[in-house]
Amino acid sequence: MFGSTLYAYRLGGQAGLVDEVFVQRIYDVGTLPEHPVIVDCGANIGIATFFFVHTYPGCRVVAFEPDSDAYEMLQ
């Protein structure tokens, strides 16, 4: 995706998230200001974060994830 490889520690739910975020585009909010700040609370492994960075060039994403396993993948 976008020339990158996404890794997950559990494939089960991640495929559904990829579908929601990239196919259904549930986080596509349309046009944003030139340099928006997007807060991703509960970022999991970063699928939505990845979407924001590639959909809204110039944005700054602040991502939070409390689960240590997911946070490791997010990094």
PyMOL Python script that loads the backbone (N, CA, C, O; Angstrom):
from pymol import cmd

cmd.read_pdbstr("""\
ATOM      1  N   MET A   1       0.842  -1.168   0.000  1.00  0.00           N
ATOM      2  CA  MET A   1       0.000   0.000   0.000  1.00  0.00           C
ATOM      3  C   MET A   1       0.894   1.241   0.000  1.00  0.00           C
ATOM      4  O   MET A   1       1.749   1.378   0.875  1.00  0.00           O
ATOM      5  N   PHE A   2       0.715   2.132  -0.950  1.00  0.00           N
ATOM      6  CA  PHE A   2       1.544   3.329  -1.092  1.00  0.00           C
ATOM      7  C   PHE A   2       3.028   2.979  -1.128  1.00  0.00           C
ATOM      8  O   PHE A   2       3.866   3.768  -0.692  1.00  0.00           O
ATOM      9  N   GLY A   3       3.353   1.790  -1.652  1.00  0.00           N
ATOM     10  CA  GLY A   3       4.740   1.357  -1.723  1.00  0.00           C
ATOM     11  C   GLY A   3       5.304   0.895  -0.397  1.00  0.00           C
ATOM     12  O   GLY A   3       6.519   0.747  -0.267  1.00  0.00           O
ATOM     13  N   SER A   4       4.455   0.664   0.591  1.00  0.00           N
ATOM     14  CA  SER A   4       4.891   0.235   1.910  1.00  0.00           C
ATOM     15  C   SER A   4       4.272  -1.113   2.259  1.00  0.00           C
ATOM     16  O   SER A   4       3.285  -1.532   1.655  1.00  0.00           O
ATOM     17  N   THR A   5       4.860  -1.778   3.231  1.00  0.00           N
ATOM     18  CA  THR A   5       4.335  -3.036   3.734  1.00  0.00           C
ATOM     19  C   THR A   5       3.816  -2.808   5.144  1.00  0.00           C
ATOM     20  O   THR A   5       4.510  -2.226   5.978  1.00  0.00           O
ATOM     21  N   LEU A   6       2.605  -3.263   5.411  1.00  0.00           N
ATOM     22  CA  LEU A   6       2.033  -3.156   6.751  1.00  0.00           C
ATOM     23  C   LEU A   6       2.199  -4.488   7.459  1.00  0.00           C
ATOM     24  O   LEU A   6       1.942  -5.542   6.879  1.00  0.00           O
ATOM     25  N   TYR A   7       2.629  -4.440   8.715  1.00  0.00           N
ATOM     26  CA  TYR A   7       2.800  -5.637   9.521  1.00  0.00           C
ATOM     27  C   TYR A   7       1.822  -5.611  10.676  1.00  0.00           C
ATOM     28  O   TYR A   7       1.522  -4.544  11.213  1.00  0.00           O
ATOM     29  N   ALA A   8       1.322  -6.769  11.062  1.00  0.00           N
ATOM     30  CA  ALA A   8       0.392  -6.880  12.183  1.00  0.00           C
ATOM     31  C   ALA A   8       0.770  -8.086  13.025  1.00  0.00           C
ATOM     32  O   ALA A   8       1.276  -9.081  12.507  1.00  0.00           O
ATOM     33  N   TYR A   9       0.522  -7.991  14.322  1.00  0.00           N
ATOM     34  CA  TYR A   9       0.821  -9.127  15.198  1.00  0.00           C
ATOM     35  C   TYR A   9      -0.325 -10.122  15.222  1.00  0.00           C
ATOM     36  O   TYR A   9      -0.123 -11.279  15.590  1.00  0.00           O
ATOM     37  N   ARG A  10      -1.527  -9.698  14.839  1.00  0.00           N
ATOM     38  CA  ARG A  10      -2.689 -10.581  14.670  1.00  0.00           C
ATOM     39  C   ARG A  10      -3.381 -10.158  13.385  1.00  0.00           C
ATOM     40  O   ARG A  10      -3.763  -8.997  13.236  1.00  0.00           O
ATOM     41  N   LEU A  11      -3.541 -11.078  12.472  1.00  0.00           N
ATOM     42  CA  LEU A  11      -4.140 -10.722  11.190  1.00  0.00           C
ATOM     43  C   LEU A  11      -5.652 -10.589  11.268  1.00  0.00           C
ATOM     44  O   LEU A  11      -6.236  -9.788  10.537  1.00  0.00           O
ATOM     45  N   GLY A  12      -6.300 -11.359  12.141  1.00  0.00           N
ATOM     46  CA  GLY A  12      -7.756 -11.405  12.225  1.00  0.00           C
ATOM     47  C   GLY A  12      -8.476 -10.097  12.013  1.00  0.00           C
ATOM     48  O   GLY A  12      -9.117  -9.916  10.978  1.00  0.00           O
ATOM     49  N   GLY A  13      -8.396  -9.181  12.954  1.00  0.00           N
ATOM     50  CA  GLY A  13      -9.124  -7.924  12.867  1.00  0.00           C
ATOM     51  C   GLY A  13      -8.472  -6.890  11.980  1.00  0.00           C
ATOM     52  O   GLY A  13      -9.128  -5.935  11.563  1.00  0.00           O
ATOM     53  N   GLN A  14      -7.201  -7.056  11.682  1.00  0.00           N
ATOM     54  CA  GLN A  14      -6.482  -6.038  10.916  1.00  0.00           C
ATOM     55  C   GLN A  14      -6.970  -5.963   9.471  1.00  0.00           C
ATOM     56  O   GLN A  14      -7.025  -4.877   8.894  1.00  0.00           O
ATOM     57  N   ALA A  15      -7.321  -7.099   8.887  1.00  0.00           N
ATOM     58  CA  ALA A  15      -7.819  -7.088   7.504  1.00  0.00           C
ATOM     59  C   ALA A  15      -9.101  -6.281   7.411  1.00  0.00           C
ATOM     60  O   ALA A  15      -9.310  -5.546   6.447  1.00  0.00           O
ATOM     61  N   GLY A  16      -9.959  -6.418   8.414  1.00  0.00           N
ATOM     62  CA  GLY A  16     -11.196  -5.633   8.446  1.00  0.00           C
ATOM     63  C   GLY A  16     -10.920  -4.151   8.583  1.00  0.00           C
ATOM     64  O   GLY A  16     -11.602  -3.329   7.972  1.00  0.00           O
ATOM     65  N   LEU A  17      -9.918  -3.803   9.386  1.00  0.00           N
ATOM     66  CA  LEU A  17      -9.550  -2.396   9.551  1.00  0.00           C
ATOM     67  C   LEU A  17      -9.010  -1.813   8.251  1.00  0.00           C
ATOM     68  O   LEU A  17      -9.342  -0.686   7.886  1.00  0.00           O
ATOM     69  N   VAL A  18      -8.183  -2.576   7.558  1.00  0.00           N
ATOM     70  CA  VAL A  18      -7.654  -2.112   6.274  1.00  0.00           C
ATOM     71  C   VAL A  18      -8.802  -1.858   5.304  1.00  0.00           C
ATOM     72  O   VAL A  18      -8.798  -0.863   4.579  1.00  0.00           O
ATOM     73  N   ASP A  19      -9.783  -2.754   5.289  1.00  0.00           N
ATOM     74  CA  ASP A  19     -10.949  -2.572   4.423  1.00  0.00           C
ATOM     75  C   ASP A  19     -11.710  -1.301   4.798  1.00  0.00           C
ATOM     76  O   ASP A  19     -12.041  -0.495   3.928  1.00  0.00           O
ATOM     77  N   GLU A  20     -11.986  -1.123   6.081  1.00  0.00           N
ATOM     78  CA  GLU A  20     -12.735   0.069   6.518  1.00  0.00           C
ATOM     79  C   GLU A  20     -11.987   1.353   6.194  1.00  0.00           C
ATOM     80  O   GLU A  20     -12.580   2.315   5.706  1.00  0.00           O
ATOM     81  N   VAL A  21     -10.699   1.371   6.462  1.00  0.00           N
ATOM     82  CA  VAL A  21      -9.926   2.608   6.325  1.00  0.00           C
ATOM     83  C   VAL A  21      -9.584   2.922   4.876  1.00  0.00           C
ATOM     84  O   VAL A  21      -9.718   4.069   4.451  1.00  0.00           O
ATOM     85  N   PHE A  22      -9.141   1.914   4.095  1.00  0.00           N
ATOM     86  CA  PHE A  22      -8.661   2.188   2.737  1.00  0.00           C
ATOM     87  C   PHE A  22      -9.682   1.924   1.643  1.00  0.00           C
ATOM     88  O   PHE A  22      -9.655   2.595   0.611  1.00  0.00           O
ATOM     89  N   VAL A  23     -10.576   0.971   1.836  1.00  0.00           N
ATOM     90  CA  VAL A  23     -11.578   0.672   0.805  1.00  0.00           C
ATOM     91  C   VAL A  23     -12.837   1.498   1.043  1.00  0.00           C
ATOM     92  O   VAL A  23     -13.303   2.206   0.150  1.00  0.00           O
ATOM     93  N   GLN A  24     -13.384   1.404   2.257  1.00  0.00           N
ATOM     94  CA  GLN A  24     -14.595   2.167   2.584  1.00  0.00           C
ATOM     95  C   GLN A  24     -14.292   3.631   2.900  1.00  0.00           C
ATOM     96  O   GLN A  24     -15.183   4.478   2.841  1.00  0.00           O
ATOM     97  N   ARG A  25     -13.040   3.927   3.232  1.00  0.00           N
ATOM     98  CA  ARG A  25     -12.553   5.288   3.511  1.00  0.00           C
ATOM     99  C   ARG A  25     -13.365   5.978   4.618  1.00  0.00           C
ATOM    100  O   ARG A  25     -13.781   7.127   4.473  1.00  0.00           O
ATOM    101  N   ILE A  26     -13.582   5.258   5.719  1.00  0.00           N
ATOM    102  CA  ILE A  26     -14.406   5.794   6.805  1.00  0.00           C
ATOM    103  C   ILE A  26     -13.796   7.002   7.494  1.00  0.00           C
ATOM    104  O   ILE A  26     -14.505   7.737   8.182  1.00  0.00           O
ATOM    105  N   TYR A  27     -12.490   7.227   7.326  1.00  0.00           N
ATOM    106  CA  TYR A  27     -11.848   8.383   7.946  1.00  0.00           C
ATOM    107  C   TYR A  27     -11.599   9.520   6.968  1.00  0.00           C
ATOM    108  O   TYR A  27     -10.948  10.504   7.319  1.00  0.00           O
ATOM    109  N   ASP A  28     -12.101   9.402   5.756  1.00  0.00           N
ATOM    110  CA  ASP A  28     -11.929  10.467   4.771  1.00  0.00           C
ATOM    111  C   ASP A  28     -12.929  11.574   5.090  1.00  0.00           C
ATOM    112  O   ASP A  28     -14.133  11.408   4.894  1.00  0.00           O
ATOM    113  N   VAL A  29     -12.433  12.681   5.573  1.00  0.00           N
ATOM    114  CA  VAL A  29     -13.317  13.789   5.969  1.00  0.00           C
ATOM    115  C   VAL A  29     -13.339  14.908   4.935  1.00  0.00           C
ATOM    116  O   VAL A  29     -13.872  15.988   5.191  1.00  0.00           O
ATOM    117  N   GLY A  30     -12.763  14.648   3.776  1.00  0.00           N
ATOM    118  CA  GLY A  30     -12.762  15.673   2.737  1.00  0.00           C
ATOM    119  C   GLY A  30     -11.592  16.619   2.884  1.00  0.00           C
ATOM    120  O   GLY A  30     -10.545  16.254   3.420  1.00  0.00           O
ATOM    121  N   THR A  31     -11.776  17.825   2.409  1.00  0.00           N
ATOM    122  CA  THR A  31     -10.711  18.813   2.410  1.00  0.00           C
ATOM    123  C   THR A  31     -10.423  19.322   3.819  1.00  0.00           C
ATOM    124  O   THR A  31     -11.339  19.646   4.575  1.00  0.00           O
ATOM    125  N   LEU A  32      -9.147  19.386   4.157  1.00  0.00           N
ATOM    126  CA  LEU A  32      -8.700  19.933   5.445  1.00  0.00           C
ATOM    127  C   LEU A  32      -7.785  21.119   5.179  1.00  0.00           C
ATOM    128  O   LEU A  32      -7.331  21.310   4.051  1.00  0.00           O
ATOM    129  N   PRO A  33      -7.508  21.920   6.211  1.00  0.00           N
ATOM    130  CA  PRO A  33      -6.550  23.023   6.043  1.00  0.00           C
ATOM    131  C   PRO A  33      -5.200  22.495   5.562  1.00  0.00           C
ATOM    132  O   PRO A  33      -4.957  21.289   5.583  1.00  0.00           O
ATOM    133  N   GLU A  34      -4.340  23.388   5.134  1.00  0.00           N
ATOM    134  CA  GLU A  34      -3.067  23.003   4.526  1.00  0.00           C
ATOM    135  C   GLU A  34      -2.190  22.125   5.435  1.00  0.00           C
ATOM    136  O   GLU A  34      -1.603  21.158   4.950  1.00  0.00           O
ATOM    137  N   HIS A  35      -2.087  22.424   6.705  1.00  0.00           N
ATOM    138  CA  HIS A  35      -1.244  21.652   7.629  1.00  0.00           C
ATOM    139  C   HIS A  35      -2.056  21.249   8.859  1.00  0.00           C
ATOM    140  O   HIS A  35      -1.819  21.765   9.952  1.00  0.00           O
ATOM    141  N   PRO A  36      -3.004  20.340   8.693  1.00  0.00           N
ATOM    142  CA  PRO A  36      -3.851  19.983   9.835  1.00  0.00           C
ATOM    143  C   PRO A  36      -3.092  19.160  10.872  1.00  0.00           C
ATOM    144  O   PRO A  36      -2.118  18.475  10.558  1.00  0.00           O
ATOM    145  N   VAL A  37      -3.560  19.244  12.108  1.00  0.00           N
ATOM    146  CA  VAL A  37      -3.084  18.367  13.173  1.00  0.00           C
ATOM    147  C   VAL A  37      -4.199  17.362  13.419  1.00  0.00           C
ATOM    148  O   VAL A  37      -5.328  17.742  13.731  1.00  0.00           O
ATOM    149  N   ILE A  38      -3.883  16.090  13.279  1.00  0.00           N
ATOM    150  CA  ILE A  38      -4.859  15.019  13.435  1.00  0.00           C
ATOM    151  C   ILE A  38      -4.469  14.208  14.653  1.00  0.00           C
ATOM    152  O   ILE A  38      -3.321  13.779  14.769  1.00  0.00           O
ATOM    153  N   VAL A  39      -5.401  13.993  15.558  1.00  0.00           N
ATOM    154  CA  VAL A  39      -5.149  13.205  16.762  1.00  0.00           C
ATOM    155  C   VAL A  39      -5.803  11.843  16.584  1.00  0.00           C
ATOM    156  O   VAL A  39      -7.014  11.742  16.388  1.00  0.00           O
ATOM    157  N   ASP A  40      -4.988  10.801  16.655  1.00  0.00           N
ATOM    158  CA  ASP A  40      -5.459   9.426  16.497  1.00  0.00           C
ATOM    159  C   ASP A  40      -5.402   8.756  17.869  1.00  0.00           C
ATOM    160  O   ASP A  40      -4.360   8.246  18.281  1.00  0.00           O
ATOM    161  N   CYS A  41      -6.530   8.763  18.565  1.00  0.00           N
ATOM    162  CA  CYS A  41      -6.613   8.174  19.915  1.00  0.00           C
ATOM    163  C   CYS A  41      -7.015   6.708  19.782  1.00  0.00           C
ATOM    164  O   CYS A  41      -8.058   6.393  19.208  1.00  0.00           O
ATOM    165  N   GLY A  42      -6.194   5.829  20.308  1.00  0.00           N
ATOM    166  CA  GLY A  42      -6.416   4.406  20.125  1.00  0.00           C
ATOM    167  C   GLY A  42      -5.931   4.008  18.746  1.00  0.00           C
ATOM    168  O   GLY A  42      -6.667   3.388  17.979  1.00  0.00           O
ATOM    169  N   ALA A  43      -4.693   4.363  18.426  1.00  0.00           N
ATOM    170  CA  ALA A  43      -4.143   4.206  17.081  1.00  0.00           C
ATOM    171  C   ALA A  43      -3.888   2.758  16.683  1.00  0.00           C
ATOM    172  O   ALA A  43      -3.645   2.477  15.509  1.00  0.00           O
ATOM    173  N   ASN A  44      -3.940   1.839  17.634  1.00  0.00           N
ATOM    174  CA  ASN A  44      -3.685   0.428  17.354  1.00  0.00           C
ATOM    175  C   ASN A  44      -2.319   0.304  16.700  1.00  0.00           C
ATOM    176  O   ASN A  44      -1.346   0.834  17.236  1.00  0.00           O
ATOM    177  N   ILE A  45      -2.206  -0.376  15.561  1.00  0.00           N
ATOM    178  CA  ILE A  45      -0.903  -0.555  14.913  1.00  0.00           C
ATOM    179  C   ILE A  45      -0.618   0.536  13.880  1.00  0.00           C
ATOM    180  O   ILE A  45       0.422   0.505  13.222  1.00  0.00           O
ATOM    181  N   GLY A  46      -1.524   1.493  13.734  1.00  0.00           N
ATOM    182  CA  GLY A  46      -1.269   2.643  12.884  1.00  0.00           C
ATOM    183  C   GLY A  46      -1.902   2.625  11.509  1.00  0.00           C
ATOM    184  O   GLY A  46      -1.469   3.367  10.627  1.00  0.00           O
ATOM    185  N   ILE A  47      -2.910   1.804  11.301  1.00  0.00           N
ATOM    186  CA  ILE A  47      -3.541   1.747   9.984  1.00  0.00           C
ATOM    187  C   ILE A  47      -4.190   3.087   9.629  1.00  0.00           C
ATOM    188  O   ILE A  47      -3.982   3.602   8.531  1.00  0.00           O
ATOM    189  N   ALA A  48      -4.967   3.649  10.542  1.00  0.00           N
ATOM    190  CA  ALA A  48      -5.588   4.956  10.279  1.00  0.00           C
ATOM    191  C   ALA A  48      -4.528   6.052  10.225  1.00  0.00           C
ATOM    192  O   ALA A  48      -4.626   6.971   9.413  1.00  0.00           O
ATOM    193  N   THR A  49      -3.524   5.959  11.079  1.00  0.00           N
ATOM    194  CA  THR A  49      -2.426   6.928  11.072  1.00  0.00           C
ATOM    195  C   THR A  49      -1.763   6.942   9.695  1.00  0.00           C
ATOM    196  O   THR A  49      -1.501   8.004   9.132  1.00  0.00           O
ATOM    197  N   PHE A  50      -1.499   5.759   9.167  1.00  0.00           N
ATOM    198  CA  PHE A  50      -0.904   5.610   7.834  1.00  0.00           C
ATOM    199  C   PHE A  50      -1.800   6.254   6.775  1.00  0.00           C
ATOM    200  O   PHE A  50      -1.318   6.946   5.878  1.00  0.00           O
ATOM    201  N   PHE A  51      -3.104   6.019   6.891  1.00  0.00           N
ATOM    202  CA  PHE A  51      -4.079   6.613   5.975  1.00  0.00           C
ATOM    203  C   PHE A  51      -4.006   8.141   6.025  1.00  0.00           C
ATOM    204  O   PHE A  51      -3.951   8.797   4.984  1.00  0.00           O
ATOM    205  N   PHE A  52      -4.006   8.705   7.237  1.00  0.00           N
ATOM    206  CA  PHE A  52      -3.974  10.167   7.379  1.00  0.00           C
ATOM    207  C   PHE A  52      -2.730  10.763   6.749  1.00  0.00           C
ATOM    208  O   PHE A  52      -2.811  11.756   6.027  1.00  0.00           O
ATOM    209  N   VAL A  53      -1.585  10.168   7.017  1.00  0.00           N
ATOM    210  CA  VAL A  53      -0.321  10.690   6.502  1.00  0.00           C
ATOM    211  C   VAL A  53      -0.299  10.692   4.979  1.00  0.00           C
ATOM    212  O   VAL A  53       0.240  11.615   4.369  1.00  0.00           O
ATOM    213  N   HIS A  54      -0.883   9.662   4.356  1.00  0.00           N
ATOM    214  CA  HIS A  54      -0.860   9.572   2.899  1.00  0.00           C
ATOM    215  C   HIS A  54      -2.030  10.284   2.224  1.00  0.00           C
ATOM    216  O   HIS A  54      -1.945  10.621   1.043  1.00  0.00           O
ATOM    217  N   THR A  55      -3.108  10.516   2.946  1.00  0.00           N
ATOM    218  CA  THR A  55      -4.271  11.182   2.369  1.00  0.00           C
ATOM    219  C   THR A  55      -4.205  12.691   2.531  1.00  0.00           C
ATOM    220  O   THR A  55      -4.703  13.435   1.686  1.00  0.00           O
ATOM    221  N   TYR A  56      -3.590  13.140   3.614  1.00  0.00           N
ATOM    222  CA  TYR A  56      -3.504  14.571   3.906  1.00  0.00           C
ATOM    223  C   TYR A  56      -2.041  14.990   4.009  1.00  0.00           C
ATOM    224  O   TYR A  56      -1.525  15.169   5.112  1.00  0.00           O
ATOM    225  N   PRO A  57      -1.366  15.147   2.865  1.00  0.00           N
ATOM    226  CA  PRO A  57       0.045  15.536   2.885  1.00  0.00           C
ATOM    227  C   PRO A  57       0.239  16.831   3.670  1.00  0.00           C
ATOM    228  O   PRO A  57      -0.567  17.756   3.579  1.00  0.00           O
ATOM    229  N   GLY A  58       1.296  16.876   4.421  1.00  0.00           N
ATOM    230  CA  GLY A  58       1.571  18.064   5.220  1.00  0.00           C
ATOM    231  C   GLY A  58       0.926  18.038   6.587  1.00  0.00           C
ATOM    232  O   GLY A  58       1.123  18.952   7.388  1.00  0.00           O
ATOM    233  N   CYS A  59       0.148  16.986   6.863  1.00  0.00           N
ATOM    234  CA  CYS A  59      -0.498  16.912   8.178  1.00  0.00           C
ATOM    235  C   CYS A  59       0.506  16.474   9.241  1.00  0.00           C
ATOM    236  O   CYS A  59       1.559  15.916   8.930  1.00  0.00           O
ATOM    237  N   ARG A  60       0.168  16.730  10.469  1.00  0.00           N
ATOM    238  CA  ARG A  60       0.919  16.222  11.618  1.00  0.00           C
ATOM    239  C   ARG A  60      -0.042  15.314  12.370  1.00  0.00           C
ATOM    240  O   ARG A  60      -1.124  15.750  12.764  1.00  0.00           O
ATOM    241  N   VAL A  61       0.339  14.058  12.574  1.00  0.00           N
ATOM    242  CA  VAL A  61      -0.512  13.108  13.282  1.00  0.00           C
ATOM    243  C   VAL A  61       0.086  12.836  14.654  1.00  0.00           C
ATOM    244  O   VAL A  61       1.253  12.465  14.778  1.00  0.00           O
ATOM    245  N   VAL A  62      -0.730  13.026  15.674  1.00  0.00           N
ATOM    246  CA  VAL A  62      -0.355  12.669  17.034  1.00  0.00           C
ATOM    247  C   VAL A  62      -1.149  11.412  17.361  1.00  0.00           C
ATOM    248  O   VAL A  62      -2.378  11.442  17.433  1.00  0.00           O
ATOM    249  N   ALA A  63      -0.428  10.294  17.560  1.00  0.00           N
ATOM    250  CA  ALA A  63      -1.088   9.005  17.756  1.00  0.00           C
ATOM    251  C   ALA A  63      -0.847   8.489  19.169  1.00  0.00           C
ATOM    252  O   ALA A  63       0.276   8.530  19.672  1.00  0.00           O
ATOM    253  N   PHE A  64      -1.906   8.005  19.801  1.00  0.00           N
ATOM    254  CA  PHE A  64      -1.839   7.432  21.141  1.00  0.00           C
ATOM    255  C   PHE A  64      -2.298   5.983  21.077  1.00  0.00           C
ATOM    256  O   PHE A  64      -3.285   5.673  20.409  1.00  0.00           O
ATOM    257  N   GLU A  65      -1.589   5.092  21.766  1.00  0.00           N
ATOM    258  CA  GLU A  65      -1.993   3.687  21.850  1.00  0.00           C
ATOM    259  C   GLU A  65      -1.527   3.112  23.189  1.00  0.00           C
ATOM    260  O   GLU A  65      -0.324   3.022  23.435  1.00  0.00           O
ATOM    261  N   PRO A  66      -2.476   2.719  24.066  1.00  0.00           N
ATOM    262  CA  PRO A  66      -2.102   2.217  25.387  1.00  0.00           C
ATOM    263  C   PRO A  66      -1.660   0.747  25.412  1.00  0.00           C
ATOM    264  O   PRO A  66      -0.939   0.347  26.326  1.00  0.00           O
ATOM    265  N   ASP A  67      -2.069  -0.054  24.442  1.00  0.00           N
ATOM    266  CA  ASP A  67      -1.692  -1.468  24.437  1.00  0.00           C
ATOM    267  C   ASP A  67      -0.235  -1.601  24.004  1.00  0.00           C
ATOM    268  O   ASP A  67       0.129  -1.147  22.920  1.00  0.00           O
ATOM    269  N   SER A  68       0.597  -2.216  24.833  1.00  0.00           N
ATOM    270  CA  SER A  68       2.031  -2.263  24.559  1.00  0.00           C
ATOM    271  C   SER A  68       2.380  -3.038  23.288  1.00  0.00           C
ATOM    272  O   SER A  68       3.301  -2.647  22.572  1.00  0.00           O
ATOM    273  N   ASP A  69       1.664  -4.130  22.992  1.00  0.00           N
ATOM    274  CA  ASP A  69       1.943  -4.890  21.771  1.00  0.00           C
ATOM    275  C   ASP A  69       1.587  -4.073  20.534  1.00  0.00           C
ATOM    276  O   ASP A  69       2.361  -4.020  19.578  1.00  0.00           O
ATOM    277  N   ALA A  70       0.428  -3.443  20.551  1.00  0.00           N
ATOM    278  CA  ALA A  70       0.016  -2.615  19.423  1.00  0.00           C
ATOM    279  C   ALA A  70       0.938  -1.410  19.283  1.00  0.00           C
ATOM    280  O   ALA A  70       1.287  -1.026  18.166  1.00  0.00           O
ATOM    281  N   TYR A  71       1.336  -0.812  20.400  1.00  0.00           N
ATOM    282  CA  TYR A  71       2.223   0.344  20.374  1.00  0.00           C
ATOM    283  C   TYR A  71       3.554  -0.013  19.730  1.00  0.00           C
ATOM    284  O   TYR A  71       4.118   0.778  18.975  1.00  0.00           O
ATOM    285  N   GLU A  72       4.055  -1.208  20.031  1.00  0.00           N
ATOM    286  CA  GLU A  72       5.314  -1.647  19.423  1.00  0.00           C
ATOM    287  C   GLU A  72       5.199  -1.701  17.914  1.00  0.00           C
ATOM    288  O   GLU A  72       6.121  -1.298  17.204  1.00  0.00           O
ATOM    289  N   MET A  73       4.067  -2.200  17.414  1.00  0.00           N
ATOM    290  CA  MET A  73       3.860  -2.241  15.956  1.00  0.00           C
ATOM    291  C   MET A  73       3.661  -0.829  15.394  1.00  0.00           C
ATOM    292  O   MET A  73       4.111  -0.528  14.289  1.00  0.00           O
ATOM    293  N   LEU A  74       2.997   0.018  16.148  1.00  0.00           N
ATOM    294  CA  LEU A  74       2.770   1.396  15.724  1.00  0.00           C
ATOM    295  C   LEU A  74       4.079   2.129  15.503  1.00  0.00           C
ATOM    296  O   LEU A  74       4.215   2.902  14.554  1.00  0.00           O
ATOM    297  N   GLN A  75       5.036   1.885  16.374  1.00  0.00           N
ATOM    298  CA  GLN A  75       6.336   2.558  16.234  1.00  0.00           C
ATOM    299  C   GLN A  75       6.994   2.171  14.938  1.00  0.00           C
ATOM    300  O   GLN A  75       8.095   2.635  14.642  1.00  0.00           O
TER     301      GLN A  75
END
""", "prot")
cmd.dss("prot")
cmd.show_as("cartoon", "prot")
cmd.util.cbc("prot")
cmd.orient("prot")
